[in-house]
Amino acid sequence: MNNEMENLMEEIEKSMVRLHRGDIVEGKVMNVTKSEVIVNVGYKSDGVIPKEEISNDTSLLPEEVVQVGDEIKVYVVKIDDGEGNVLLSKKKVDTEKGWQDLEEISEAESFVETKIVEVVRGGVISISKGIRCFIPASPLSDRDVEDLNSFIGTSFSAKIIEFDRRKNKVVLSRKIVLNEEQQERKKEVFSKLEKGQYVKGEVKQITDFGAFVDIGGVDGLIHISEISWGRVKHPTEILKNGEIVEVEVLDFDRDTEKISLSLKNTLPEPWEHVEENYKVGEIIGGKIVKLLDFGVFVELEPGLDGLVHISQISDKHIAKPSDILAVDERVEVKILAINKEDKRISLSILEAQKKDDEITQEYTDNNDMVKIGDVLNLEDDNNDNKES
């Protein structure tokens, strides 16, 4: 009986694998806890992978790396960990394969997926193919980075810009990938772009001369003159960063990658409905927007100005409108005449102040119906005469 038992034990021992420190063997995951993974490697005692030997990404839980029943390769660290178990490491096997993978990716100049796990001096540490890599702060983004900690836990594609296996050194750049992706988006946008096309975009930057709008990966410019039908002193009067707007494509150049946009062209042109919205004889409020020697321009709504001739400002004699009126002052005016075709409106402050509705004289004479462009030309001529 004893001989049979001894023979059986010998047979069992013969069937057991022989392990040595440094061996890489296959095993089956038998149990997973928060602190370790138990692996059957065919030895007389179980193999144990401590949490710190599961992955270089210390933020991962064991259950996020392996599951019960998984067949995995492990590295034998010790035959006996002091408690009769075989001490194993999964990350050492992954690290070796990871270096091989990264070397191939580096030679092919391809992109690699990476995950940020730690902030260090001058940049961040990321994990790619199980290998700790370094990404300096400057190539971490195509924009200025204020807080590196905001990247912890994020994953993205990067390019290997330095690889040295002997020094265990891998340096990555995300900026290169972002720039290449940006160029691809630009090509796609320009391939579909047409003049007169309406597109939606996000206001990205506001300057004194206009606003830049992202229309799908490419920035276009709304010049200040194309923001509104009315006068705009500064784009911030109408727009704000982050706002979504619909704009018209005025023009574009694929070579220079410049795009001209218009916001006002997507809005109703005030003169189109002037005869529907305003009636002769009506008294309305407006804002003085320009003072000239012969009268003032009053804005009834953005893009719609009317002229109050100096004779229609007051029943008292005034040398010039600026004697009693100022820019941005609000006044009540009476509509004397509307000419939609020539874009002229004649107004009267004097008549608006009268108690009765009788207009003493009709101001339909073309001399009183002055175009805004004519007035500006007249003003320039007067300035030239004064200079001469």
Secondary structure, DSSP 8 states (H G I E B T S, - for coil): -HHHHHHHHHHHHHHS----TT-EEEEEEEEE-SSEEEEE-SSSS-EEEEGGGT-S-TTS-HHHH--TT-EEEEEEEES--SSS-EEEESHHHHHHHHHHHHHHHHHHT-EEEEEEEEEETTEEEEEETTEEEEEESGGG-SS--S-GGGGTT-EEEEEEEEEETTTTEEEEESHHHHHHHHHHHHHHHHHH--TT-EEEEEEEEEETTEEEEESSSSEEEEEGGGT-SS--SSGGGT--TT-EEEEEEEEEETTTTEEEEESGGGS--GGGGHHHH--TT-EEEEEEEEEETTEEEEEEETTEEEEEEGGGT-SS--SSGGGT--TT-EEEEEEEEEETTTTEEEEEHHHHH-SS---SS----TTTS--HHHHHHHHHHHHHHHH-
